[in-house]
Amino acid sequence: MLQEIHQVMLQDTVRTDAYRDFIYANKHLFAGKVVLDVGCGTGILSMFCAKAGAKRVISVDNSAIIEKARSIIDANGLSDKVTFIRGKIEEINLPYDVEKVDIIVSEWMGYCLLFEAMFDSVMYARDRYLKPDGLMVPSHCTLQIGALDDSEFVADNFTFWKDVYGFDMTAMTEKIYDDVLVRFPNKENVTGRSKDEKPFKVLDLHRITAAELEFKVPFEVALTRDMDALDGWCVWFDTIFMQSKEQTVPENLLRGIKGKGVDSEQTVVFTTGPFGPQTHWRCGTCMIDHKDHPSESLKEGQVLKGSISFRKNEEHKRALDIDIEWKGEDANIAGQQKWFMQ
């Protein structure tokens, strides 16, 4: 099982290539530097950093995978550069001769970005160990939302249970409306996107605080084609790798798009959304219970306004509560629903 989990992540080339490409394209940032890898897993990011010229990489993980990582590092002739520490970053001590590090690298992102709350540990490492002018890799993440018109999925997973060999089995669907579903919808079914494709939340990983990871923010979605019904909401994140703490993220990168004015090699961005290649994160889909929130057909160009909130679940701190409220600006549609991701 441990092997399978890490194989899935390593085979996610969108994810792994992004880290590799940024590190190798910016060897001048890593050369001679001390790097802290938080949640190092198999050690793939640590090896990228070592190969890029880092003087020393300190790799921390609290799971048994770190023993495999030691063997991997040794097999690749990098044990003179990489030091492993097993334990929680909040509880371990760095080697006696390391007070601060130049760079923190971590692949901490969860479903809908913040599920599992691993970034709390990365923030601890940042505030405790990163030099004032140090670099976070990646540097920013953004959150996006789209309106979902997915009648085929509804039919296959919801309508089906209304009549199974003549029996009403709709009790099987009750939890489906409560949970954030991890799936990758067809881009054709995401019929509305944020106005100007701007994210509803931007996380500056150098500066964001724990309190700011729980939020309620407005959004505005313009429909890109006619919809039979508003069946749900699709939430995804983009990840951005900038070269310094002081760089401003260009507007096009906030929309997950590279373009004019952005170095094609030294600056890296990837999306987990339905308009790019599928990643192991897929998307979070929040299906609307039409019994409580009946919908109507909507027209291209119509605007839906609302708010979305992310909260840690009170009972399960690594779980995530998502609350979305919506209203048609020029359509008779409105609703509010909560979803849970555990």
Phi and psi in degrees as GROMACS dihedral restraints (atoms count N, CA, C in turn):
[ dihedral_restraints ]
;  ai    aj    ak    al  type     phi  dphi    fc
    3     4     5     6     1   -60.9    20    10
    4     5     6     7     1   -42.6    20    10
    6     7     8     9     1   -62.5    20    10
    7     8     9    10     1   -42.5    20    10
    9    10    11    12     1   -63.7    20    10
   10    11    12    13     1   -43.5    20    10
   12    13    14    15     1   -59.3    20    10
   13    14    15    16     1   -46.9    20    10
   15    16    17    18     1   -74.5    20    10
   16    17    18    19     1   -29.2    20    10
   18    19    20    21     1   -65.6    20    10
   19    20    21    22     1   -41.0    20    10
   21    22    23    24     1   -60.1    20    10
   22    23    24    25     1   -43.3    20    10
   24    25    26    27     1   -68.1    20    10
   25    26    27    28     1   -42.6    20    10
   27    28    29    30     1   -67.6    20    10
   28    29    30    31     1   -32.7    20    10
   30    31    32    33     1   -79.5    20    10
   31    32    33    34     1    -7.5    20    10
   33    34    35    36     1   -77.8    20    10
   34    35    36    37     1    91.2    20    10
   36    37    38    39     1   -68.8    20    10
   37    38    39    40     1   -26.7    20    10
   39    40    41    42     1   -60.7    20    10
   40    41    42    43     1   -47.1    20    10
   42    43    44    45     1   -67.3    20    10
   43    44    45    46     1   -56.5    20    10
   45    46    47    48     1   -70.6    20    10
   46    47    48    49     1   -39.4    20    10
   48    49    50    51     1   -61.2    20    10
   49    50    51    52     1   -36.7    20    10
   51    52    53    54     1   -62.2    20    10
   52    53    54    55     1   -46.4    20    10
   54    55    56    57     1   -63.6    20    10
   55    56    57    58     1   -47.8    20    10
   57    58    59    60     1   -59.1    20    10
   58    59    60    61     1   -47.1    20    10
   60    61    62    63     1   -63.2    20    10
   61    62    63    64     1   -42.2    20    10
   63    64    65    66     1   -66.0    20    10
   64    65    66    67     1   -45.9    20    10
   66    67    68    69     1   -65.1    20    10
   67    68    69    70     1   -45.6    20    10
   69    70    71    72     1   -72.2    20    10
   70    71    72    73     1   -30.5    20    10
   72    73    74    75     1   -78.2    20    10
   73    74    75    76     1   -11.4    20    10
   75    76    77    78     1  -126.9    20    10
   76    77    78    79     1    45.0    20    10
   78    79    80    81     1   -59.3    20    10
   79    80    81    82     1   -26.9    20    10
   81    82    83    84     1   -64.7    20    10
   82    83    84    85     1   -25.2    20    10
   84    85    86    87     1   -77.8    20    10
   85    86    87    88     1   -27.6    20    10
   87    88    89    90     1   -98.0    20    10
   88    89    90    91     1   -21.8    20    10
   90    91    92    93     1   -58.8    20    10
   91    92    93    94     1   122.4    20    10
   93    94    95    96     1    73.8    20    10
   94    95    96    97     1     9.1    20    10
   96    97    98    99     1   -99.7    20    10
   97    98    99   100     1   161.2    20    10
   99   100   101   102     1   -99.4    20    10
  100   101   102   103     1   125.3    20    10
  102   103   104   105     1  -117.7    20    10
  103   104   105   106     1   138.4    20    10
  105   106   107   108     1  -111.1    20    10
  106   107   108   109     1   121.5    20    10
  108   109   110   111     1  -104.0    20    10
  109   110   111   112     1   108.8    20    10
  111   112   113   114     1   -93.4    20    10
  112   113   114   115     1   120.2    20    10
  114   115   116   117     1    73.1    20    10
  115   116   117   118     1    58.0    20    10
  117   118   119   120     1   -71.9    20    10
  118   119   120   121     1   -19.9    20    10
  120   121   122   123     1    57.8    20    10
  121   122   123   124     1  -127.5    20    10
  123   124   125   126     1   -74.1    20    10
  124   125   126   127     1    -9.6    20    10
  126   127   128   129     1    91.7    20    10
  127   128   129   130     1    12.3    20    10
  129   130   131   132     1   -62.6    20    10
  130   131   132   133     1   -41.6    20    10
  132   133   134   135     1   -70.6    20    10
  133   134   135   136     1   -35.6    20    10
  135   136   137   138     1   -61.6    20    10
  136   137   138   139     1   -41.1    20    10
  138   139   140   141     1   -67.5    20    10
  139   140   141   142     1   -39.8    20    10
  141   142   143   144     1   -56.1    20    10
  142   143   144   145     1   -47.1    20    10
  144   145   146   147     1   -64.5    20    10
  145   146   147   148     1   -42.9    20    10
  147   148   149   150     1   -62.4    20    10
  148   149   150   151     1   -43.9    20    10
  150   151   152   153     1   -66.2    20    10
  151   152   153   154     1   -26.5    20    10
  153   154   155   156     1   -80.0    20    10
  154   155   156   157     1    -3.9    20    10
  156   157   158   159     1   109.0    20    10
  157   158   159   160     1     8.2    20    10
  159   160   161   162     1   -58.0    20    10
  160   161   162   163     1   138.9    20    10
  162   163   164   165     1   -68.3    20    10
  163   164   165   166     1   -37.9    20    10
  165   166   167   168     1  -155.1    20    10
  166   167   168   169     1   140.1    20    10
  168   169   170   171     1  -123.7    20    10
  169   170   171   172     1   124.8    20    10
  171   172   173   174     1  -104.7    20    10
  172   173   174   175     1   115.7    20    10
  174   175   176   177     1  -110.4    20    10
  175   176   177   178     1   121.3    20    10
  177   178   179   180     1  -118.8    20    10
  178   179   180   181     1   133.0    20    10
  180   181   182   183     1  -154.4    20    10
  181   182   183   184     1   147.1    20    10
  183   184   185   186     1   -98.2    20    10
  184   185   186   187     1     0.6    20    10
  186   187   188   189     1  -107.9    20    10
  187   188   189   190     1   170.6    20    10
  189   190   191   192     1   -66.1    20    10
  190   191   192   193     1   -14.1    20    10
  192   193   194   195     1   -60.2    20    10
  193   194   195   196     1   -23.3    20    10
  195   196   197   198     1   -63.5    20    10
  196   197   198   199     1   -27.5    20    10
  198   199   200   201     1   -68.7    20    10
  199   200   201   202     1   -38.0    20    10
  201   202   203   204     1   -65.1    20    10
  202   203   204   205     1   -39.9    20    10
  204   205   206   207     1   -61.8    20    10
  205   206   207   208     1   -39.2    20    10
  207   208   209   210     1   -57.6    20    10
  208   209   210   211     1   -45.5    20    10
  210   211   212   213     1   -65.4    20    10
  211   212   213   214     1   -38.1    20    10
  213   214   215   216     1   -64.7    20    10
  214   215   216   217     1   -46.1    20    10
  216   217   218   219     1   -61.4    20    10
  217   218   219   220     1   -42.5    20    10
  219   220   221   222     1   -64.5    20    10
  220   221   222   223     1   -42.5    20    10
  222   223   224   225     1   -64.1    20    10
  223   224   225   226     1   -24.0    20    10
  225   226   227   228     1  -101.9    20    10
  226   227   228   229     1    11.9    20    10
  228   229   230   231     1    67.8    20    10
  229   230   231   232     1    31.0    20    10
  231   232   233   234     1  -117.8    20    10
  232   233   234   235     1    10.6    20    10
  234   235   236   237     1   -67.5    20    10
  235   236   237   238     1   -16.8    20    10
  237   238   239   240     1   -77.4    20    10
  238   239   240   241     1   -14.7    20    10
  240   241   242   243     1  -108.0    20    10
  241   242   243   244     1   -22.3    20    10
  243   244   245   246     1  -112.0    20    10
  244   245   246   247     1   127.0    20    10
  246   247   248   249     1  -112.2    20    10
  247   248   249   250     1   129.4    20    10
  249   250   251   252     1  -103.1    20    10
  250   251   252   253     1   140.9    20    10
  252   253   254   255     1  -133.8    20    10
  253   254   255   256     1   123.2    20    10
  255   256   257   258     1   -94.9    20    10
  256   257   258   259     1   131.5    20    10
  258   259   260   261     1   146.6    20    10
  259   260   261   262     1   174.9    20    10
  261   262   263   264     1   -75.9    20    10
  262   263   264   265     1   138.9    20    10
  264   265   266   267     1   -59.1    20    10
  265   266   267   268     1   -29.4    20    10
  267   268   269   270     1   -73.4    20    10
  268   269   270   271     1   -15.6    20    10
  270   271   272   273     1  -114.7    20    10
  271   272   273   274     1   -18.1    20    10
  273   274   275   276     1   -86.4    20    10
  274   275   276   277     1   168.9    20    10
  276   277   278   279     1  -117.9    20    10
  277   278   279   280     1   139.5    20    10
  279   280   281   282     1   -70.6    20    10
  280   281   282   283     1   162.7    20    10
  282   283   284   285     1   -50.3    20    10
  283   284   285   286     1   147.8    20    10
  285   286   287   288     1   -57.2    20    10
  286   287   288   289     1   -26.7    20    10
  288   289   290   291     1   -93.8    20    10
  289   290   291   292     1     8.2    20    10
  291   292   293   294     1  -121.8    20    10
  292   293   294   295     1   112.1    20    10
  294   295   296   297     1   -95.1    20    10
  295   296   297   298     1   -43.9    20    10
  297   298   299   300     1  -134.9    20    10
  298   299   300   301     1   156.2    20    10
  300   301   302   303     1  -115.8    20    10
  301   302   303   304     1   158.9    20    10
  303   304   305   306     1   -85.5    20    10
  304   305   306   307     1   -31.6    20    10
  306   307   308   309     1  -141.7    20    10
  307   308   309   310     1   139.1    20    10
  309   310   311   312     1  -114.1    20    10
  310   311   312   313     1   124.6    20    10
  312   313   314   315     1  -116.6    20    10
  313   314   315   316     1   138.4    20    10
  315   316   317   318     1  -161.8    20    10
  316   317   318   319     1   140.9    20    10
  318   319   320   321     1  -109.8    20    10
  319   320   321   322     1    90.0    20    10
  321   322   323   324     1  -107.3    20    10
  322   323   324   325     1    -7.6    20    10
  324   325   326   327     1   -67.2    20    10
  325   326   327   328     1   138.1    20    10
  327   328   329   330     1  -112.8    20    10
  328   329   330   331     1  -177.3    20    10
  330   331   332   333     1   -56.5    20    10
  331   332   333   334     1   141.2    20    10
  333   334   335   336     1    52.2    20    10
  334   335   336   337     1    28.0    20    10
  336   337   338   339     1    73.1    20    10
  337   338   339   340     1   -52.2    20    10
  339   340   341   342     1  -102.8    20    10
  340   341   342   343     1     0.8    20    10
  342   343   344   345     1   -62.0    20    10
  343   344   345   346     1   138.7    20    10
  345   346   347   348     1    83.8    20    10
  346   347   348   349     1    -9.5    20    10
  348   349   350   351     1    55.7    20    10
  349   350   351   352     1    32.2    20    10
  351   352   353   354     1   -70.3    20    10
  352   353   354   355     1   -24.2    20    10
  354   355   356   357     1   -65.8    20    10
  355   356   357   358     1   -20.5    20    10
  357   358   359   360     1   -56.5    20    10
  358   359   360   361     1   -42.4    20    10
  360   361   362   363     1   -69.2    20    10
  361   362   363   364     1   -37.3    20    10
  363   364   365   366     1   -66.3    20    10
  364   365   366   367     1   -39.3    20    10
  366   367   368   369     1   -62.6    20    10
  367   368   369   370     1   -39.3    20    10
  369   370   371   372     1   -59.3    20    10
  370   371   372   373     1   -47.3    20    10
  372   373   374   375     1   -61.0    20    10
  373   374   375   376     1   -42.3    20    10
  375   376   377   378     1   -59.4    20    10
  376   377   378   379     1   -50.1    20    10
  378   379   380   381     1   -71.7    20    10
  379   380   381   382     1   -27.6    20    10
  381   382   383   384     1   -89.8    20    10
  382   383   384   385     1   -36.4    20    10
  384   385   386   387     1  -121.1    20    10
  385   386   387   388     1   -19.6    20    10
  387   388   389   390     1   -80.9    20    10
  388   389   390   391     1   134.6    20    10
  390   391   392   393     1   -60.7    20    10
  391   392   393   394     1   152.8    20    10
  393   394   395   396     1   -53.8    20    10
  394   395   396   397     1   -34.7    20    10
  396   397   398   399     1  -101.7    20    10
  397   398   399   400     1    17.1    20    10
  399   400   401   402     1   -71.8    20    10
  400   401   402   403     1   170.2    20    10
  402   403   404   405     1  -116.4    20    10
  403   404   405   406     1   133.7    20    10
  405   406   407   408     1   -95.3    20    10
  406   407   408   409     1   129.9    20    10
  408   409   410   411     1  -124.5    20    10
  409   410   411   412     1   108.6    20    10
  411   412   413   414     1   -74.5    20    10
  412   413   414   415     1   174.6    20    10
  414   415   416   417     1  -102.8    20    10
  415   416   417   418     1   -28.2    20    10
  417   418   419   420     1  -145.0    20    10
  418   419   420   421     1   152.2    20    10
  420   421   422   423     1  -134.2    20    10
  421   422   423   424     1   149.5    20    10
  423   424   425   426     1  -128.4    20    10
  424   425   426   427     1   154.8    20    10
  426   427   428   429     1  -118.3    20    10
  427   428   429   430     1   135.6    20    10
  429   430   431   432     1  -125.2    20    10
  430   431   432   433     1   156.5    20    10
  432   433   434   435     1  -135.1    20    10
  433   434   435   436     1   145.2    20    10
  435   436   437   438     1  -136.9    20    10
  436   437   438   439     1   153.2    20    10
  438   439   440   441     1   -83.7    20    10
  439   440   441   442     1   140.1    20    10
  441   442   443   444     1  -115.8    20    10
  442   443   444   445     1   125.3    20    10
  444   445   446   447     1  -119.7    20    10
  445   446   447   448     1    98.8    20    10
  447   448   449   450     1  -138.5    20    10
  448   449   450   451     1    66.5    20    10
  450   451   452   453     1   -63.4    20    10
  451   452   453   454     1   -32.7    20    10
  453   454   455   456     1   -66.3    20    10
  454   455   456   457     1   -42.6    20    10
  456   457   458   459     1   -64.9    20    10
  457   458   459   460     1   -41.2    20    10
  459   460   461   462     1   -60.6    20    10
  460   461   462   463     1   -44.3    20    10
  462   463   464   465     1   -63.7    20    10
  463   464   465   466     1   -42.7    20    10
  465   466   467   468     1   -71.4    20    10
  466   467   468   469     1   -31.6    20    10
  468   469   470   471     1  -114.5    20    10
  469   470   471   472     1   -11.5    20    10
  471   472   473   474     1  -123.7    20    10
  472   473   474   475     1   -58.9    20    10
  474   475   476   477     1   -59.8    20    10
  475   476   477   478     1   -35.4    20    10
  477   478   479   480     1   -49.3    20    10
  478   479   480   481     1   -40.4    20    10
  480   481   482   483     1   -76.1    20    10
  481   482   483   484     1    -9.5    20    10
  483   484   485   486     1   -70.0    20    10
  484   485   486   487     1   -27.5    20    10
  486   487   488   489     1  -147.6    20    10
  487   488   489   490     1    95.1    20    10
  489   490   491   492     1  -112.5    20    10
  490   491   492   493     1   103.3    20    10
  492   493   494   495     1    53.5    20    10
  493   494   495   496     1    36.9    20    10
  495   496   497   498     1    87.4    20    10
  496   497   498   499     1     2.0    20    10
  498   499   500   501     1  -110.5    20    10
  499   500   501   502     1   141.4    20    10
  501   502   503   504     1   -81.3    20    10
  502   503   504   505     1   113.2    20    10
  504   505   506   507     1  -121.3    20    10
  505   506   507   508     1    31.2    20    10
  507   508   509   510     1   -65.2    20    10
  508   509   510   511     1   -14.6    20    10
  510   511   512   513     1   -57.3    20    10
  511   512   513   514     1   -25.5    20    10
  513   514   515   516     1   -68.4    20    10
  514   515   516   517     1   -17.8    20    10
  516   517   518   519     1   -96.3    20    10
  517   518   519   520     1    -6.5    20    10
  519   520   521   522     1   -58.9    20    10
  520   521   522   523     1   -44.8    20    10
  522   523   524   525     1   -72.2    20    10
  523   524   525   526     1   -26.3    20    10
  525   526   527   528     1   -59.9    20    10
  526   527   528   529     1   -37.5    20    10
  528   529   530   531     1   -75.2    20    10
  529   530   531   532     1   -15.1    20    10
  531   532   533   534     1   -92.4    20    10
  532   533   534   535     1   -23.9    20    10
  534   535   536   537     1   -98.4    20    10
  535   536   537   538     1   145.5    20    10
  537   538   539   540     1   -75.4    20    10
  538   539   540   541     1   120.3    20    10
  540   541   542   543     1   -90.8    20    10
  541   542   543   544     1   133.4    20    10
  543   544   545   546     1   -94.1    20    10
  544   545   546   547     1   106.1    20    10
  546   547   548   549     1  -154.4    20    10
  547   548   549   550     1   169.5    20    10
  549   550   551   552     1  -119.8    20    10
  550   551   552   553     1    91.7    20    10
  552   553   554   555     1   -68.4    20    10
  553   554   555   556     1   154.8    20    10
  555   556   557   558     1   -63.2    20    10
  556   557   558   559     1   140.1    20    10
  558   559   560   561     1   -61.4    20    10
  559   560   561   562     1   -25.8    20    10
  561   562   563   564     1   -65.7    20    10
  562   563   564   565     1   -22.2    20    10
  564   565   566   567     1   -88.3    20    10
  565   566   567   568     1    -9.3    20    10
  567   568   569   570     1   -92.5    20    10
  568   569   570   571     1    93.1    20    10
  570   571   572   573     1   -96.4    20    10
  571   572   573   574     1     1.4    20    10
  573   574   575   576     1  -146.8    20    10
  574   575   576   577     1   139.1    20    10
  576   577   578   579     1  -129.6    20    10
  577   578   579   580     1   163.2    20    10
  579   580   581   582     1   -55.2    20    10
  580   581   582   583     1   143.9    20    10
  582   583   584   585     1   -55.2    20    10
  583   584   585   586     1   128.9    20    10
  585   586   587   588     1    60.9    20    10
  586   587   588   589     1    16.1    20    10
  588   589   590   591     1    57.6    20    10
  589   590   591   592     1    27.1    20    10
  591   592   593   594     1   -82.2    20    10
  592   593   594   595     1   142.4    20    10
  594   595   596   597     1   -70.1    20    10
  595   596   597   598     1   155.5    20    10
  597   598   599   600     1   -84.2    20    10
  598   599   600   601     1   -13.2    20    10
  600   601   602   603     1  -150.1    20    10
  601   602   603   604     1   133.1    20    10
  603   604   605   606     1  -117.2    20    10
  604   605   606   607     1   126.5    20    10
  606   607   608   609     1  -108.0    20    10
  607   608   609   610     1   112.3    20    10
  609   610   611   612     1   -85.6    20    10
  610   611   612   613     1   104.8    20    10
  612   613   614   615     1   -71.0    20    10
  613   614   615   616     1   -13.6    20    10
  615   616   617   618     1   -77.7    20    10
  616   617   618   619     1   -24.5    20    10
  618   619   620   621     1  -126.4    20    10
  619   620   621   622     1   -19.9    20    10
  621   622   623   624     1   -63.4    20    10
  622   623   624   625     1   146.7    20    10
  624   625   626   627     1  -106.6    20    10
  625   626   627   628     1   166.5    20    10
  627   628   629   630     1   -60.2    20    10
  628   629   630   631     1   -38.9    20    10
  630   631   632   633     1   -62.3    20    10
  631   632   633   634     1   -31.9    20    10
  633   634   635   636     1   -77.3    20    10
  634   635   636   637     1    -7.9    20    10
  636   637   638   639     1   -79.9    20    10
  637   638   639   640     1    -9.1    20    10
  639   640   641   642     1  -112.4    20    10
  640   641   642   643     1   127.0    20    10
  642   643   644   645     1  -158.1    20    10
  643   644   645   646     1   162.3    20    10
  645   646   647   648     1  -133.6    20    10
  646   647   648   649     1   120.8    20    10
  648   649   650   651     1  -134.9    20    10
  649   650   651   652     1   154.3    20    10
  651   652   653   654     1   -80.7    20    10
  652   653   654   655     1   158.7    20    10
  654   655   656   657     1  -144.4    20    10
  655   656   657   658     1   163.2    20    10
  657   658   659   660     1  -142.8    20    10
  658   659   660   661     1   123.7    20    10
  660   661   662   663     1  -119.4    20    10
  661   662   663   664     1   128.3    20    10
  663   664   665   666     1  -103.8    20    10
  664   665   666   667     1   130.8    20    10
  666   667   668   669     1   -75.9    20    10
  667   668   669   670     1   132.6    20    10
  669   670   671   672     1   -92.9    20    10
  670   671   672   673     1    -9.6    20    10
  672   673   674   675     1  -160.2    20    10
  673   674   675   676     1   173.2    20    10
  675   676   677   678     1   -63.4    20    10
  676   677   678   679     1   146.5    20    10
  678   679   680   681     1  -123.3    20    10
  679   680   681   682     1   136.4    20    10
  681   682   683   684     1   -69.0    20    10
  682   683   684   685     1   -38.2    20    10
  684   685   686   687     1  -164.3    20    10
  685   686   687   688     1   153.7    20    10
  687   688   689   690     1   -84.3    20    10
  688   689   690   691     1   101.8    20    10
  690   691   692   693     1   -89.7    20    10
  691   692   693   694     1   -19.1    20    10
  693   694   695   696     1   172.1    20    10
  694   695   696   697     1  -167.4    20    10
  696   697   698   699     1  -129.4    20    10
  697   698   699   700     1   144.9    20    10
  699   700   701   702     1  -116.5    20    10
  700   701   702   703     1   127.5    20    10
  702   703   704   705     1  -120.4    20    10
  703   704   705   706     1   132.6    20    10
  705   706   707   708     1  -145.2    20    10
  706   707   708   709     1   171.3    20    10
  708   709   710   711     1  -130.9    20    10
  709   710   711   712     1   155.4    20    10
  711   712   713   714     1  -117.1    20    10
  712   713   714   715     1   152.0    20    10
  714   715   716   717     1  -125.0    20    10
  715   716   717   718     1   132.2    20    10
  717   718   719   720     1  -122.5    20    10
  718   719   720   721     1   137.0    20    10
  720   721   722   723     1  -116.2    20    10
  721   722   723   724     1   102.9    20    10
  723   724   725   726     1   -99.8    20    10
  724   725   726   727     1   165.9    20    10
  726   727   728   729     1   -91.8    20    10
  727   728   729   730     1   -10.4    20    10
  729   730   731   732     1  -155.6    20    10
  730   731   732   733     1   162.2    20    10
  732   733   734   735     1   -63.3    20    10
  733   734   735   736     1   -29.5    20    10
  735   736   737   738     1   -91.7    20    10
  736   737   738   739     1    -7.4    20    10
  738   739   740   741     1   -69.9    20    10
  739   740   741   742     1   140.1    20    10
  741   742   743   744     1   -89.9    20    10
  742   743   744   745     1   135.3    20    10
  744   745   746   747     1   -76.7    20    10
  745   746   747   748     1   122.9    20    10
  747   748   749   750     1   -61.2    20    10
  748   749   750   751     1   152.6    20    10
  750   751   752   753     1   -56.8    20    10
  751   752   753   754     1   -40.5    20    10
  753   754   755   756     1   -66.9    20    10
  754   755   756   757     1   -32.1    20    10
  756   757   758   759     1   -70.8    20    10
  757   758   759   760     1   -32.3    20    10
  759   760   761   762     1   -63.7    20    10
  760   761   762   763     1   -23.1    20    10
  762   763   764   765     1   -95.4    20    10
  763   764   765   766     1     6.9    20    10
  765   766   767   768     1    76.6    20    10
  766   767   768   769     1    21.1    20    10
  768   769   770   771     1  -124.8    20    10
  769   770   771   772     1   130.4    20    10
  771   772   773   774     1   -83.2    20    10
  772   773   774   775     1   151.4    20    10
  774   775   776   777     1  -173.9    20    10
  775   776   777   778     1  -155.4    20    10
  777   778   779   780     1   -57.2    20    10
  778   779   780   781     1   135.3    20    10
  780   781   782   783     1    87.1    20    10
  781   782   783   784     1     0.2    20    10
  783   784   785   786     1  -118.7    20    10
  784   785   786   787     1   122.0    20    10
  786   787   788   789     1   -60.4    20    10
  787   788   789   790     1   124.8    20    10
  789   790   791   792     1   -70.3    20    10
  790   791   792   793     1   -19.4    20    10
  792   793   794   795     1  -106.3    20    10
  793   794   795   796     1   -46.8    20    10
  795   796   797   798     1   -79.0    20    10
  796   797   798   799     1   -20.0    20    10
  798   799   800   801     1  -112.3    20    10
  799   800   801   802     1   131.3    20    10
  801   802   803   804     1  -126.2    20    10
  802   803   804   805     1   142.3    20    10
  804   805   806   807     1  -144.2    20    10
  805   806   807   808     1   142.8    20    10
  807   808   809   810     1  -138.6    20    10
  808   809   810   811     1   152.8    20    10
  810   811   812   813     1  -114.9    20    10
  811   812   813   814     1   148.7    20    10
  813   814   815   816     1  -104.0    20    10
  814   815   816   817     1     7.2    20    10
  816   817   818   819     1   -78.5    20    10
  817   818   819   820     1   171.1    20    10
  819   820   821   822     1   -71.4    20    10
  820   821   822   823     1    -7.7    20    10
  822   823   824   825     1   -95.9    20    10
  823   824   825   826     1     6.5    20    10
  825   826   827   828     1  -127.3    20    10
  826   827   828   829     1  -176.2    20    10
  828   829   830   831     1   -66.2    20    10
  829   830   831   832     1   150.4    20    10
  831   832   833   834     1   -68.8    20    10
  832   833   834   835     1   138.9    20    10
  834   835   836   837     1  -114.7    20    10
  835   836   837   838     1   171.6    20    10
  837   838   839   840     1   -68.5    20    10
  838   839   840   841     1   -16.6    20    10
  840   841   842   843     1   -76.5    20    10
  841   842   843   844     1   -26.0    20    10
  843   844   845   846     1    49.5    20    10
  844   845   846   847     1  -141.3    20    10
  846   847   848   849     1  -131.5    20    10
  847   848   849   850     1   160.8    20    10
  849   850   851   852     1   -94.3    20    10
  850   851   852   853     1   122.2    20    10
  852   853   854   855     1  -113.1    20    10
  853   854   855   856     1   130.5    20    10
  855   856   857   858     1  -111.8    20    10
  856   857   858   859     1    99.9    20    10
  858   859   860   861     1   -81.7    20    10
  859   860   861   862     1   136.2    20    10
  861   862   863   864     1   -86.1    20    10
  862   863   864   865     1   133.7    20    10
  864   865   866   867     1   -81.7    20    10
  865   866   867   868     1   102.7    20    10
  867   868   869   870     1   -69.0    20    10
  868   869   870   871     1   -14.9    20    10
  870   871   872   873     1   -64.2    20    10
  871   872   873   874     1   -38.4    20    10
  873   874   875   876     1   -94.4    20    10
  874   875   876   877     1   -25.0    20    10
  876   877   878   879     1  -132.5    20    10
  877   878   879   880     1    76.7    20    10
  879   880   881   882     1   -61.6    20    10
  880   881   882   883     1   146.1    20    10
  882   883   884   885     1  -119.9    20    10
  883   884   885   886     1   165.8    20    10
  885   886   887   888     1  -131.1    20    10
  886   887   888   889     1   168.5    20    10
  888   889   890   891     1   -68.4    20    10
  889   890   891   892     1   146.5    20    10
  891   892   893   894     1  -126.7    20    10
  892   893   894   895     1   155.4    20    10
  894   895   896   897     1  -106.5    20    10
  895   896   897   898     1   150.1    20    10
  897   898   899   900     1   -52.9    20    10
  898   899   900   901     1   135.5    20    10
  900   901   902   903     1    93.8    20    10
  901   902   903   904     1   -18.1    20    10
  903   904   905   906     1   -66.3    20    10
  904   905   906   907     1   152.8    20    10
  906   907   908   909     1  -116.4    20    10
  907   908   909   910     1   133.5    20    10
  909   910   911   912     1  -110.4    20    10
  910   911   912   913     1   127.7    20    10
  912   913   914   915     1  -115.1    20    10
  913   914   915   916     1   150.2    20    10
  915   916   917   918     1  -176.4    20    10
  916   917   918   919     1  -161.0    20    10
  918   919   920   921     1  -140.8    20    10
  919   920   921   922     1   153.2    20    10
  921   922   923   924     1  -133.1    20    10
  922   923   924   925     1   136.5    20    10
  924   925   926   927     1  -124.5    20    10
  925   926   927   928     1   142.5    20    10
  927   928   929   930     1  -114.2    20    10
  928   929   930   931     1   129.5    20    10
  930   931   932   933     1  -140.8    20    10
  931   932   933   934     1   144.0    20    10
  933   934   935   936     1   -68.3    20    10
  934   935   936   937     1   139.4    20    10
  936   937   938   939     1   -68.0    20    10
  937   938   939   940     1   137.9    20    10
  939   940   941   942     1   -64.6    20    10
  940   941   942   943     1   -33.0    20    10
  942   943   944   945     1   -90.9    20    10
  943   944   945   946     1   -34.2    20    10
  945   946   947   948     1  -122.1    20    10
  946   947   948   949     1    99.2    20    10
  948   949   950   951     1   -66.5    20    10
  949   950   951   952     1   -21.6    20    10
  951   952   953   954     1   -89.9    20    10
  952   953   954   955     1    -7.5    20    10
  954   955   956   957     1   -86.6    20    10
  955   956   957   958     1   169.9    20    10
  957   958   959   960     1  -134.4    20    10
  958   959   960   961     1   132.4    20    10
  960   961   962   963     1  -105.3    20    10
  961   962   963   964     1   130.8    20    10
  963   964   965   966     1  -121.1    20    10
  964   965   966   967     1   128.9    20    10
  966   967   968   969     1  -123.2    20    10
  967   968   969   970     1   124.7    20    10
  969   970   971   972     1  -123.6    20    10
  970   971   972   973     1   132.7    20    10
  972   973   974   975     1  -121.0    20    10
  973   974   975   976     1   136.6    20    10
  975   976   977   978     1  -143.0    20    10
  976   977   978   979     1   156.8    20    10
  978   979   980   981     1  -156.0    20    10
  979   980   981   982     1   137.9    20    10
  981   982   983   984     1   -77.3    20    10
  982   983   984   985     1   130.4    20    10
  984   985   986   987     1   -68.9    20    10
  985   986   987   988     1   -37.3    20    10
  987   988   989   990     1  -135.1    20    10
  988   989   990   991     1    35.4    20    10
  990   991   992   993     1  -147.3    20    10
  991   992   993   994     1   147.7    20    10
  993   994   995   996     1   -82.2    20    10
  994   995   996   997     1    74.2    20    10
  996   997   998   999     1  -148.2    20    10
  997   998   999  1000     1   136.4    20    10
  999  1000  1001  1002     1  -161.2    20    10
 1000  1001  1002  1003     1   156.0    20    10
 1002  1003  1004  1005     1   179.8    20    10
 1003  1004  1005  1006     1   169.7    20    10
 1005  1006  1007  1008     1  -150.9    20    10
 1006  1007  1008  1009     1   135.4    20    10
 1008  1009  1010  1011     1  -151.2    20    10
 1009  1010  1011  1012     1   150.5    20    10
 1011  1012  1013  1014     1  -113.8    20    10
 1012  1013  1014  1015     1   144.8    20    10
 1014  1015  1016  1017     1  -131.1    20    10
 1015  1016  1017  1018     1   157.9    20    10
 1017  1018  1019  1020     1  -128.4    20    10
 1018  1019  1020  1021     1   137.0    20    10
 1020  1021  1022  1023     1  -124.3    20    10
 1021  1022  1023  1024     1   118.0    20    10
